[in-house]
Amino acid sequence: MPRPKLNPTPEQREKVKTLAAVGTPHEQIADMIGVRSPKTLRKHFRHELNSGSPDANASVAGALYKKAMAGNVEAQKFWLLHRGNWGKPAYQRAPAPPPFVVAYEERIEPEPEPLPDSSDGEDGGAE
């Protein structure tokens, strides 16, 4: 006998969305709502799985924004650094210079001039 077709309830949909928002793996979500496999979970709860995390991020960003607008300095700093891109330097650093290289040049000594030949007889030998 085949399994009965899954008809998700609004409570199951909300639970899947909440669990997906906090990063629970699909295998664990399937176990928690009584679905046999993650494939079945994805088939019947695709919208909830896809929208859970972005909705949670939007809620947290909204709460942070409200705190920043109410004067919370830490929330203002965080918002400006991460959302306002104030953490990037306004200048670019110069690239590092290339490494210092020492070149060795071989010194070539000039050849010495040959000594005069003593067999010329100039210096008077014993003749």
Sequence and secondary structure as in RCSB ss.txt:
>XXXX:A:sequence
MPRPKLNPTPEQREKVKTLAAVGTPHEQIADMIGVRSPKTLRKHFRHELNSGSPDANASVAGALYKKAMAGNVEA
QKFWLLHRGNWGKPAYQRAPAPPPFVVAYEERIEPEPEPLPDSSDGEDGGAE
>XXXX:A:secstr
         HHHHHHHHHHHHTT  HHHHHHHHT S HHHHHHHSHHHHHHHHHHHHHHHHHHHHHHHHTT HHH
HHHHHHHTS TTS SS                          GGGSTT    
